[in-house]
Amino acid sequence: GDVFSFMLLGKIMTVYLGPKGHEFVFNAKLSDVSAEDAYKHLTTPVFGKGVIYDCPNSRLMEQKKFAKFALTTDSFKRYVPKIREEILNYFVTDESFKLKE
């Protein structure tokens, strides 16, 4: 159906699709729903504590203003070489990927 739940990183995530889902999510009162609760488990490992969704809504709104400029398609294209370097380094240095003799 248009509403379903699934487990993600130990948390139950509920999705509401379609026009009614859009209306429900984007016109909900802040006191009824919390983007912070939904996303902080995903964003905190990436951005760190107290940043983006791991902060009060007022700070989130302030941070989103400058984060949207840093998270553009062009910015991500510039990040690709760094991400590639980190991934390759991880495979080379992590014990899980070393061949056992």
SVG drawing of the C-alpha trace seen along z (x, -y; Angstrom):
<svg xmlns="http://www.w3.org/2000/svg" viewBox="-4 -30 55 50">
<polyline fill="none" stroke="black" stroke-width="0.4" points="0.0,0.0 0.9,-3.6 2.1,-3.2 4.7,-0.7 7.4,-0.3 10.8,1.3 13.8,1.7 16.8,-0.5 19.8,-0.7 17.8,0.7 15.0,-1.8 11.5,-1.3 11.1,-3.7 7.6,-4.4 7.0,-5.6 3.8,-7.2 3.8,-7.5 1.6,-9.4 -0.2,-12.8 -1.7,-11.9 1.7,-10.9 3.2,-14.2 0.5,-16.2 0.9,-14.3 4.6,-14.7 5.1,-18.2 2.1,-19.9 2.4,-18.1 2.9,-20.2 6.4,-20.1 4.9,-19.0 3.5,-15.9 6.5,-14.8 10.2,-15.1 12.6,-15.0 15.4,-15.0 14.2,-11.7 13.8,-10.2 17.2,-11.2 19.7,-11.8 20.6,-8.1 21.6,-8.4 23.2,-11.8 25.1,-11.9 27.7,-9.2 28.3,-11.3 28.3,-14.9 28.9,-14.4 27.1,-15.2 25.2,-18.5 25.2,-18.9 22.3,-18.8 19.6,-16.5 21.4,-15.9 20.4,-19.3 17.3,-21.4 15.1,-22.4 16.1,-26.0 19.7,-25.2 18.9,-22.7 17.1,-25.5 20.2,-27.7 22.6,-24.9 20.5,-23.9 21.0,-27.4 24.7,-26.9 24.7,-23.1 22.6,-23.3 25.4,-25.2 28.0,-22.6 25.8,-19.7 25.3,-20.5 25.9,-18.2 29.0,-20.1 30.3,-19.8 29.7,-16.1 31.5,-15.7 34.5,-17.4 34.3,-15.0 34.4,-11.8 38.3,-11.6 38.5,-12.0 35.8,-9.4 37.5,-7.0 40.9,-7.6 39.3,-6.9 37.6,-3.7 40.7,-2.3 42.8,-3.1 40.2,-1.4 40.4,1.8 44.2,1.7 44.6,1.1 41.6,2.9 42.4,6.4 39.1,7.7 40.3,7.4 43.8,8.9 44.4,12.3 45.1,15.0 48.1,17.1"/>
</svg>
